Amino acid sequence: MGKNQHVVPHNNKWAVKGAGNVKCTRITETQSEAIKIAREISSNQKSELIIHRRNGKIREKDSHGKDPFPPRG
């Protein structure tokens, strides 16, 4: 399983950033473009996609890894 991918605001643009990375993987003009790129990476790495709002709070999560079945809880 690879690193979780975050879509985060970056200087009035949007960035795709691997969890724990200092540098951004990609910087895009729109959030939707960043989401598309991050979704592809997280799908290939079987990791989680975490999408943030402009204020930095988490908007949405999408898992591409091995989820427990049945789900816990």
C-alpha positions as CSV (number, residue, x, y, z in Angstrom):
1,M,0.0,0.0,0.0
2,G,1.3,3.4,-1.0
3,K,1.1,6.8,0.6
4,N,-2.3,8.5,1.1
5,Q,-2.8,11.3,-1.4
6,H,-4.0,14.7,-0.2
7,V,-5.6,17.4,-2.4
8,V,-4.7,20.7,-0.6
9,P,-4.9,24.4,-1.3
10,H,-1.5,25.9,-2.5
11,N,-1.0,29.6,-3.1
12,N,-4.5,30.2,-4.8
13,K,-4.0,26.9,-6.7
14,W,-4.4,23.2,-5.7
15,A,-1.8,20.6,-5.0
16,V,-1.5,16.9,-4.9
17,K,0.7,15.9,-2.0
18,G,1.7,12.4,-0.7
19,A,1.2,12.0,3.1
20,G,4.4,13.1,4.9
21,N,6.0,14.6,1.8
22,V,7.4,18.1,2.0
23,K,7.2,18.7,-1.8
24,C,4.0,18.6,-3.8
25,T,3.6,15.9,-6.4
26,R,1.6,18.2,-8.8
27,I,0.2,21.7,-8.7
28,T,-3.0,22.5,-10.7
29,E,-5.2,25.5,-11.4
30,T,-8.4,23.7,-10.2
31,Q,-9.4,21.4,-7.4
32,S,-11.2,19.1,-9.8
33,E,-8.0,18.6,-11.9
34,A,-6.0,17.9,-8.7
35,I,-8.7,15.4,-7.6
36,K,-8.5,13.6,-10.9
37,I,-4.7,13.2,-10.6
38,A,-4.7,12.3,-6.9
39,R,-7.5,9.7,-7.5
40,E,-5.4,8.0,-10.2
41,I,-2.3,7.9,-8.0
42,S,-4.2,6.6,-4.9
43,S,-5.9,4.0,-7.1
44,N,-2.6,2.8,-8.5
45,Q,-1.0,2.7,-5.0
46,K,-4.1,1.3,-3.3
47,S,-4.1,4.1,-0.8
48,E,-6.6,6.7,0.4
49,L,-7.6,10.0,-1.3
50,I,-8.2,12.9,1.1
51,I,-9.7,16.0,-0.3
52,H,-9.4,19.3,1.7
53,R,-11.4,22.5,1.5
54,R,-9.8,25.9,1.0
55,N,-9.7,26.4,4.8
56,G,-7.7,23.1,5.1
57,K,-10.5,21.0,6.7
58,I,-11.2,17.6,5.2
59,R,-14.1,17.7,2.7
60,E,-14.1,14.1,1.6
61,K,-12.2,10.8,1.7
62,D,-12.1,7.9,-0.8
63,S,-10.4,4.6,-0.1
64,H,-8.7,2.6,-2.8
65,G,-7.0,0.1,-0.5
66,K,-8.2,-3.1,1.0
67,D,-11.1,-2.2,3.2
68,P,-12.1,-4.7,5.9
69,F,-15.2,-6.6,5.0
70,P,-17.5,-6.5,6.7
71,P,-16.7,-3.0,7.9
72,R,-15.8,-2.7,11.6
73,G,-18.2,-0.9,13.9
